[in-house]
Each structure stands twice: as structure tokens, then as C-alpha cells.
Amino acid sequence: MIPINAISLAGLPGLPMQALFDIFLQVFLVNLRIGAFLISAPFFGSRMVPLQIRIVFSIGLGLFIMSQIEAPDVAVLTSFFVVPLVLQELAIGLCVGLCMTIIFASVGLAGEKIAATSGLSFAMQVDPTGGGQTPVISQILTLFSLVIFFAINGHMLVLALMIESYTLVPIGAPLLYAAMFQTGIDAAGLMFGFAANIMLPIVAVLFIINLAIGIITKSAPQLNLFSFGFPITILSVFVLLVLSVTPLAWSFSDLLGSTMTVLKSLIESMPNG
């Protein structure tokens, strides 16, 4: 029987808790920016994506980014100066994600205007991406834009830009917040511009159809075309949507290109000096 005092406790393998804690703090700070982006960005922050998957995906990206950039100083992370760093990283991720959300909201806005013009605004359904009530046409256009977004590798371009942001805007670099606010205003302008670009052709044709129905009904009341106006308008909407698949795909592709340009200029204008 081996006596207890004969065992050397100094020879047992130990767990460097301080080193693990330092690594945890560094990964946590790196994950703040990408995590805030994944929460606020469209598609990535959708309710269709479970929260657990977003958390695991964010941690995985954070570990990958840790190997590509210089890790922040542990002495700063364990001091009071970590508070402004945390707020700054959250502001960067939220700003990029919200600008992207504002621009892509043009698709839903165009769908709402088309539904209102065609008389289908009452056809509401729960939006799986946002959880609210939206017209069916808005959901059709949103899902179609989602397909185009993944088909042209938009998700890869956006994630690559977010990874590049750690090089363009290092952790702890001073920010120019005026440029961030200005980019948000520019994103709102792009939202209305792309919404008009998507909806105007269909809305114009629907206006001509309704105008023709009104003129015929006024000229020949015995035809009673007014009772058939609503079915004709609904049928025309779906026919126009089918005929507009290719132009809409190009419009959504241009939307992604403009979004990437805005986001890249936003990230490049963030550093103050």
C-alpha cells in the first residue's frame, strides 16, 4: 500500500485557469462585433434561424478572427477601460447590421405598395423573418430576394467584409460617429430608391388597368365591368410578378451590390484619424 504522503502533488498536471480566463476575455471582446451584426442584420438575425445556431456561429467566427488579428491586451480587458471598448464594438456591429436591414427593407416596402395598389393589402400573413403581420406579396418578394441573396453568395461577401472590418477598424481604434449617422441617412435614401425601382413598373401597369376599367365602366355601364375589376386586378398582379422574375432578380442583385458599397464605405469611414 502506497502512503499518501509519498505522492508528489507538484507533479500532477495543473489547469492554467488564468490563461484560460485571458483567452475567454479576448474571444468575448472579438465576438461582440460579429455577434451584434448577426443579431441586427437581415437574414442572419431572422427568427427562422434559431438563437443557438447564431451563438455557435458567432463563437466559431470569433475563434477564426482571433487567429487572423492581433489579440487585444489582457491588461486593458481586466480594467475599467474595457467598458468603452465593449460599447464601441457593439456600436460597430449594430451600425453595419442596421444599415443593411434598412436597405433590404426596400423589398418589403415595395411589396406593401404593390399590395395596396392591387387591393391585396388585406391578405396578411405572419412574417417568418420578423414575426409581424405583412402582406403576402411582401413575403413573396422577401423570400425571392433571400433566394437571390444566397444564390449569388451574398452571405459570403457580407461575412468577408465583417472579417475585413477587424483590419480596417481595429479593436480600440477611435471612431468617427458622424460618418456612421450619415451612412444611416444614405441607407434610408437607398431604401426608398430601390423600393420605387421595384414597385413602379408593376404599380404603373395596375394604374393603367384600373384606369381602363373605370373608363369602360363609365362609357358603357351595361357591361358592368366594375364588378370584375377586382378579380382582373388580382390576376394582373400575379401575371406581372411572373413576367417580372428576371428583372426582379437583376434588381435584387443590384441591391446587394449597392449594399456592399455602402457597408464598405461605412467601415472605411469609421476610423477617426
C-alpha positions as CSV (number, residue, x, y, z in Angstrom):
1,M,0.0,0.0,0.0
2,I,1.5,3.4,-1.1
3,P,1.4,6.0,1.6
4,I,-0.5,9.2,0.8
5,N,2.5,11.4,1.7
6,A,4.6,9.6,-0.9
7,I,2.6,11.2,-3.7
8,S,4.0,14.4,-5.1
9,L,1.2,16.8,-5.8
10,A,3.5,19.1,-7.6
11,G,3.9,16.6,-10.4
12,L,0.2,16.4,-11.2
13,P,-0.9,18.3,-14.3
14,G,-2.5,21.6,-13.5
15,L,-5.1,23.7,-15.3
16,P,-3.8,27.2,-16.1
17,M,-7.1,29.0,-15.2
18,Q,-5.6,32.5,-15.6
19,A,-4.5,31.8,-19.1
20,L,-7.9,30.3,-20.0
21,F,-9.6,33.3,-18.5
22,D,-7.5,35.7,-20.5
23,I,-8.3,33.8,-23.7
24,F,-12.0,33.9,-22.8
25,L,-11.9,37.6,-22.4
26,Q,-10.2,38.1,-25.7
27,V,-12.7,35.8,-27.6
28,F,-15.6,37.6,-25.8
29,L,-14.4,41.0,-27.0
30,V,-13.8,39.8,-30.5
31,N,-17.3,38.2,-30.6
32,L,-19.1,41.3,-29.7
33,R,-18.8,43.0,-33.1
34,I,-19.7,39.9,-35.2
35,G,-22.4,38.9,-32.7
36,A,-24.1,42.3,-32.8
37,F,-24.0,42.2,-36.6
38,L,-25.6,38.7,-36.7
39,I,-28.4,39.9,-34.4
40,S,-29.3,43.1,-36.3
41,A,-28.6,42.1,-39.9
42,P,-31.4,40.8,-42.2
43,F,-31.5,37.1,-42.9
44,F,-28.8,36.4,-40.3
45,G,-30.9,37.8,-37.5
46,S,-34.1,36.3,-38.7
47,R,-36.3,34.3,-36.4
48,M,-36.1,31.4,-38.8
49,V,-32.5,31.0,-37.6
50,P,-32.5,29.6,-34.0
51,L,-30.7,31.6,-31.4
52,Q,-28.5,28.6,-30.5
53,I,-27.2,28.4,-34.1
54,R,-26.4,32.1,-34.2
55,I,-24.5,31.9,-30.9
56,V,-22.4,28.9,-32.1
57,F,-21.8,30.5,-35.5
58,S,-20.7,33.7,-33.8
59,I,-18.3,31.9,-31.5
60,G,-16.9,30.0,-34.4
61,L,-16.3,33.2,-36.4
62,G,-14.8,34.8,-33.3
63,L,-12.3,32.0,-32.9
64,F,-11.4,32.2,-36.6
65,I,-10.9,36.0,-36.4
66,M,-8.8,35.6,-33.3
67,S,-6.3,33.7,-35.4
68,Q,-6.2,36.4,-38.1
69,I,-5.8,39.6,-35.9
70,E,-3.7,40.7,-33.0
71,A,-5.4,39.9,-29.8
72,P,-6.3,42.8,-27.5
73,D,-4.2,43.4,-24.5
74,V,-5.4,41.4,-21.5
75,A,-4.4,44.3,-19.1
76,V,-7.0,46.5,-20.8
77,L,-9.7,43.8,-20.7
78,T,-9.3,43.5,-16.9
79,S,-9.5,47.2,-16.3
80,F,-12.3,49.8,-16.4
81,F,-11.3,50.8,-19.9
82,V,-13.0,47.6,-21.2
83,V,-16.4,49.3,-20.8
84,P,-16.0,51.8,-23.7
85,L,-14.4,49.0,-25.8
86,V,-17.5,46.8,-25.3
87,L,-19.8,49.6,-26.2
88,Q,-17.7,50.6,-29.3
89,E,-17.7,47.0,-30.6
90,L,-21.4,46.7,-30.1
91,A,-21.9,50.0,-31.9
92,I,-19.9,48.9,-34.9
93,G,-21.8,45.6,-35.3
94,L,-25.2,47.1,-34.8
95,C,-24.5,50.0,-37.2
96,V,-23.4,47.7,-40.0
97,G,-26.3,45.4,-39.4
98,L,-28.9,48.1,-39.2
99,C,-27.7,49.8,-42.3
100,M,-28.0,46.5,-44.2
101,T,-31.5,46.0,-42.7
102,I,-32.7,49.5,-43.8
103,I,-31.6,48.9,-47.4
104,F,-33.1,45.5,-47.6
105,A,-36.4,46.8,-46.2
106,S,-37.0,48.3,-49.6
107,V,-38.2,44.8,-50.8
108,G,-40.9,44.7,-48.1
109,L,-41.8,48.3,-48.7
110,A,-42.3,47.7,-52.4
111,G,-44.4,44.6,-51.7
112,E,-46.7,46.7,-49.4
113,K,-47.2,49.4,-52.0
114,I,-48.0,46.8,-54.7
115,A,-50.5,45.1,-52.4
116,A,-52.1,48.4,-51.6
117,T,-52.5,49.3,-55.3
118,S,-53.9,45.9,-56.2
119,G,-56.3,45.7,-53.3
120,L,-54.4,42.8,-51.7
121,S,-53.4,44.7,-48.6
122,F,-56.0,42.8,-46.6
123,A,-54.2,39.5,-47.4
124,M,-51.9,39.5,-44.4
125,Q,-49.8,36.7,-43.0
126,V,-47.3,36.2,-40.2
127,D,-43.8,37.1,-41.5
128,P,-41.4,34.3,-40.5
129,T,-38.4,36.7,-40.6
130,G,-39.8,39.4,-38.4
131,G,-42.8,37.9,-36.7
132,G,-45.2,40.7,-37.6
133,Q,-48.2,40.8,-40.0
134,T,-47.2,41.7,-43.6
135,P,-48.9,41.4,-46.9
136,V,-48.4,38.1,-48.8
137,I,-46.9,39.9,-51.8
138,S,-44.2,41.4,-49.5
139,Q,-43.4,37.9,-48.2
140,I,-43.1,36.6,-51.7
141,L,-40.7,39.3,-52.7
142,T,-38.7,39.0,-49.5
143,L,-38.3,35.2,-49.9
144,F,-37.4,35.7,-53.6
145,S,-34.7,38.3,-52.5
146,L,-33.5,35.8,-49.9
147,V,-33.0,33.2,-52.7
148,I,-31.1,35.6,-54.9
149,F,-29.0,36.7,-51.9
150,F,-27.8,33.2,-51.2
151,A,-27.6,32.3,-54.9
152,I,-25.0,35.0,-55.6
153,N,-23.1,34.3,-52.4
154,G,-24.2,37.5,-50.7
155,H,-23.8,35.9,-47.3
156,M,-20.1,35.1,-48.0
157,L,-19.5,38.6,-49.3
158,V,-21.0,40.2,-46.2
159,L,-19.2,37.9,-43.7
160,A,-15.9,38.5,-45.6
161,L,-16.5,42.3,-45.2
162,M,-17.2,41.9,-41.5
163,I,-14.0,39.9,-41.0
164,E,-12.1,42.6,-43.0
165,S,-13.5,45.2,-40.7
166,Y,-11.3,44.0,-37.9
167,T,-8.3,45.1,-40.1
168,L,-9.9,48.3,-41.3
169,V,-11.2,49.3,-37.8
170,P,-9.0,47.6,-35.2
171,I,-10.4,46.9,-31.8
172,G,-10.0,50.1,-29.7
173,A,-9.5,52.5,-32.6
174,P,-11.3,55.8,-32.2
175,L,-14.5,56.1,-34.2
176,L,-16.0,58.9,-36.3
177,Y,-19.6,58.6,-35.2
178,A,-20.8,61.4,-37.6
179,A,-19.9,59.2,-40.5
180,M,-22.0,56.4,-39.0
181,F,-25.0,58.6,-38.7
182,Q,-24.6,59.9,-42.3
183,T,-24.4,56.4,-43.7
184,G,-27.7,55.6,-41.9
185,I,-29.3,58.5,-43.7
186,D,-27.9,57.4,-47.0
187,A,-29.2,53.9,-46.4
188,A,-32.7,55.3,-45.9
189,G,-32.4,57.1,-49.2
190,L,-31.4,53.9,-50.9
191,M,-34.3,52.1,-49.3
192,F,-36.9,54.4,-50.9
193,G,-35.0,54.5,-54.2
194,F,-34.8,50.7,-54.6
195,A,-38.4,50.4,-53.4
196,A,-39.5,52.7,-56.2
197,N,-37.4,50.8,-58.7
198,I,-39.0,47.5,-57.8
199,M,-42.7,48.6,-57.5
200,L,-43.1,51.4,-60.1
201,P,-43.3,49.1,-63.2
202,I,-46.0,46.9,-61.6
203,V,-47.9,49.8,-60.0
204,A,-47.9,51.7,-63.3
205,V,-49.4,48.8,-65.2
206,L,-52.0,48.3,-62.4
207,F,-52.9,52.0,-62.6
208,I,-53.4,51.8,-66.4
209,I,-55.6,48.7,-65.9
210,N,-57.7,50.4,-63.2
211,L,-58.0,53.5,-65.4
212,A,-59.1,51.4,-68.4
213,I,-61.7,49.6,-66.3
214,G,-63.0,52.9,-65.0
215,I,-63.3,54.5,-68.4
216,I,-65.1,51.4,-69.9
217,T,-67.5,51.3,-66.9
218,K,-68.3,55.0,-67.3
219,S,-68.7,54.7,-71.1
220,A,-70.8,51.5,-71.1
221,P,-72.5,51.0,-67.7
222,Q,-74.4,48.0,-69.1
223,L,-71.2,46.0,-69.3
224,N,-70.8,46.1,-65.5
225,L,-67.1,45.7,-65.7
226,F,-66.7,47.3,-62.3
227,S,-67.8,44.1,-60.6
228,F,-65.0,42.3,-62.5
229,G,-62.4,44.9,-61.8
230,F,-61.1,43.4,-58.6
231,P,-60.6,39.8,-60.0
232,I,-58.9,41.3,-63.0
233,T,-56.6,43.4,-60.9
234,I,-55.6,40.4,-58.7
235,L,-55.0,38.2,-61.8
236,S,-52.9,41.0,-63.3
237,V,-50.7,41.3,-60.2
238,F,-49.7,37.6,-60.3
239,V,-49.2,37.7,-64.1
240,L,-46.9,40.7,-63.8
241,L,-45.0,39.1,-60.9
242,V,-44.3,36.0,-63.0
243,L,-43.3,38.1,-66.0
244,S,-41.0,40.3,-63.8
245,V,-39.0,37.4,-62.3
246,T,-35.9,38.1,-64.4
247,P,-35.9,41.9,-63.9
248,L,-36.6,41.5,-60.2
249,A,-33.6,39.1,-59.9
250,W,-31.4,41.8,-61.5
251,S,-32.8,44.4,-59.3
252,F,-32.1,42.3,-56.2
253,S,-28.6,41.7,-57.5
254,D,-28.1,45.5,-57.9
255,L,-29.5,45.9,-54.4
256,L,-26.8,43.6,-53.0
257,G,-24.1,45.4,-54.9
258,S,-25.2,48.8,-53.6
259,T,-25.5,47.4,-50.1
260,M,-21.9,46.1,-50.2
261,T,-20.7,49.5,-51.5
262,V,-22.5,51.4,-48.7
263,L,-21.2,49.0,-46.0
264,K,-17.6,49.1,-47.2
265,S,-17.6,52.9,-47.3
266,L,-19.2,52.9,-43.8
267,I,-16.5,50.7,-42.4
268,E,-13.7,52.6,-44.1
269,S,-15.1,55.9,-42.8
270,M,-15.4,54.7,-39.2
271,P,-11.8,55.3,-38.0
272,N,-11.3,58.8,-36.7
273,G,-7.9,59.6,-38.0
